[in-house]
């Protein structure tokens, strides 16, 4: 019998569920409105102006949607109290819980500082209004933190009815004045100006995300919520909606014209509303702002103390914090940690930085909660409600990781520094202590450290699904005894999270008692045996964690032959991930078997099977037979190779002794092994390996044989190093989500690639036509024609054949693909050259020049195109994507540009285009090859060295191209910077003084640069020799080298007619015409012109009135004209007399 288990029980302590939606919304709104509107509106308006704050509030509401949905889903089913920290702990991963809590600790300290500053603004207003005291706001905030902390030490009851009433009163006050002022605001103008520039929009939205701390306030009391599955989602959603709605309303009420706001813009809003006398309005504003912010501050300090206690309980913080707590809370020194930290922050950190840090810590804590589920097929929750996993957790994680990056480098650096400090503490203390506490919580059966010390070899037998428990224990005991080790027998329990911890402990103790009783029925011998029960989210995680923590060398499990996909997936995960040897038993293994068969194909798992066979037959001196099955023709070479594999397996096991070896010819491996099982008691066989990394897999031939025979079968897997397992997990994350191709599909795709490597007449015809179309499109600068050429070009086929042959290590096919590609390249260049030679149009177009300066982005496009091409060619279901792949790859147009460069004798154009094509070629081959590997294509086991060499060659080639492109990209950016600097200099020193600059070109020559420009110089504004010297010096400094200025100056005369002179002339003509109409004259013609002294207006009019045209009439009109242009006007009028005759029709 084993020693009694060490465990601890917890009393049944539960909170009354009294909180409904109104109270929860009041709690959350104390932050989303108290901080997000009363306080943050100040910071936002100072940065953007009141009109442009509306957009960030709306965007914050959109950003919060996935956060609210995912948090509500988790919080509704994860039991217990606590906010984000408890949700992070539920992930089952130690570091997730720790860093989630660490971020929340720092966040609450910053949040308390920020809330105290918001309260201090209101207090400062009251002090000035009633006592005429002007006290520094920071000192007021520090005093507030101290007072709230001291009051908190005395203990306070929740009194949520009173607090909720204050919150809703504050909301009503804000709503009243916002609605009142909305009447005087132009909503259309405000909405038009509501959205700032994109960068500012995201920056201010990121700052406002600090108001989302209200969500954690709601989550922190979820154990007191009525019907949490129905209440939490609307409560969280309304918390955000209230904050966004009041923020938008307040920003609209302030109006878009508030240019220089005070620290408290809303108090001006209340004072100007005229609903109440100004003094009363200011007082009420201050009181309500202080009240709602005080409620949020008090809760922040309370949540921080609870978080510190919870992290201490979980082992992440010193146990002294928890052990020194009293009935009224934590002891004095721990209760003052957060207020003291907040005082330091509020005194020495700018308010904007506090806002950014508060937002960042919350958002990153939310991201950490959701990150583990991104790599799981389903969330680690008892039940889920959100569809399309992992879309919603992915949106939440992406949003909460990326949005804080808009806060600025200093804020991000500060957040990263806090995380780094937490990582250091985690490595030095938190991890070790956290593991110890976690073991006490989830492991039953741990004995004293002395008896639990690991011997030389440790075997662990899993009893969770054991149908032959006694036989499995005896097998484990025999293997441990042979190695002088000990045996652990383990059972995992998966219990609903809603079950209280003390009930879980009771159920685990019952399971431990059952294991202990099974030990009494087995003849174990003189070895140490310990029963162990582990609570885990699922069986696989419990086993894998036990293997790591207990230092297990051999894991024994039983498989009953079930085809249940969940059990198969579970065994497969353990087989892939366990850092120990694994043996999966099918059937009841006899004690001390007398005859054992071990098949081998030369893999790494067969020696493990052979060693286990040696240890199992040690007591009976049983016989061991090693076999290799030949499925092909039994030639001397094949037999020699099979015997070499058998010998390699024998040599891998020391002190083996005499064994029987046999080469078995058969039609299939399965038939050959089954034929050798007559009069055999146990079959030991290595597990299946698949993929380029030969990852172990539960399935294939070993499981088929186990199902087909009644002989007990043990499927073995060798120990894998941690680095190998890590690489396999990374590769699995890439390849596992991809669809699996059948053997027939693999063969079909491989055969099509072999055929594509051999060029036919169709290949050459299409290359010729595609190159012709592409060259003509390039000369015409027509993107549509060039795209047509890309669709026609067949050059992708042999390039993909190169990638496939590299993966399958088919050297002959690779050579054929290279040959076809070279022929296609030469033909495309030749066609482009010929067309350029005979074409009357040879000027370089934008489409040509665009393919002469490749950069890093072109490499990224080529890699993506290669991966897409490899995937599309392998999956007939997505073959329709191939035209798009052909367009993105752009293989033929660069070759035609090479031909164009040769045709016009410009080798720089040819070199640039050839570099672009080389980039595309290498990147497509490598990316397509990796895609083929991920889809399951691989060479024969003996040819993997060829694959490794091919991949290395492609990678080295790609690295060389990358270096060249990086240099080109850097030079291109530098050239652009120089041009921008020179343009700016010309704008400042030339355009402003002389005229304008045309055709500015900067070229490198030797160690310097030649700057060519055409400068249009207006008369009277020419540059002096001194000006030219200064310009040359400034340009030399800007481009970073000696400059030769080759400038062509064109003298020009500034004509003001278009703008400066034409407008007065038109005004004179219009004024005269209007005056003539008023005098009842008919204007035949009027022309104004510039005279030597002033202006001249000449007009011809017909006078039809009884009164003739007089000199006084002309003088009045002349005076109007002179007033209009503020200059002298000479008026010449030709007057013609006329009679107006009106005729009307009659009956």
Secondary structure, DSSP 4 states (H G I P E B T S, - for coil): -PPPPP------------B-HHHHHHHHHHHHTTTTTTTHHHHHHHHH-GGGHHHHHHHHHHHHHHHHHHHHHHHHHS-SS-SHHHHHHTTS-HHHHHHHHHHHHHHHHHHHHHHHHHHHHHHHHHIIIII-----HHHHHHHHHHHHHHHHHH-----HHHHHHHHHHHHHHHHHHHHHHHTTS-HHHHHHT----HHHHHHHHHHHGGGGHHHHHHHTTGGGBTTHHHHHHHHHHHHHHHHHHHHHHHHHHH-TT--S--TTHHHHHHHHS-SS-HHHHHHHHHHHHHHHHHHHHHHHHHHHHHHHHHHHHTTSS-HHHHHT-BTTBS-HHHHHHHHHHHHHHHHHS-HHHHHHHHHHHHHHHHHHHHHGGGGSSS-SSSS---SSTTHHHHHHHHHHHHGGGGG-HHHHHHHHHHHHHHHHHIIIIIHHHHHHHHHHHHEE----HHHHS--S-EEEEE-TT-SSHHHHHHHHHHHHHHHT-EEEEEEEE---TTS-HHHHHHHHHHHHHHHHHHHTTS---SS-EEEEEEE-SSHHHHHHHHHHHHT-SEEEEE------HHHHHHHHHHHHH-SSEEEEEES-PPTT-SEEEEE-SS-TTHHHHHHHHHHHTTTTT-EEEEEEEE-S---HHHHHHHHHHHHHHHHTSTT----EEEEEE-SSHHHHHHHT-TT-SEEEEEPEEETTTTEEES-THHHHHHHH-SSEEEEEE----HHHHHHHHHHHHHHTTSPPPPHHHHHHHHHHHHHHTS--HHHHHHHHHHHHHHHHHHHHT-HHHHHHHHHH--HHHHHHHHHHHHHTT-HHHHHHHHHHHHHHHHHHHHHHHHHHHH-S--PPPHHHHTTSS--HHHHHHHHHHHHHHHHHHH-GGGGGGHHHHHHHH--HHHHHHHHHHHHTT-HHHHHHHHHHHHHHHHHHHHHHHHHHHHTT----GGGHHHHHHHHHHHHHHHHHHHHHHHHHHHHHHHHHHHHHHHHHHHIIIIITTTEEEEEEEEEEETTEEEEEEEEEEETT-PPPHHHHHHHHHHHHHHHTS-EEEEEEEEEE----IIIIIHHHHHHHHHHHHHHHHHTTEEEEEEEEEEETTEEEEEEEEEE-SSSPP-HHHHHHHHHHHHHHHTS-EEEEEEEEE----------
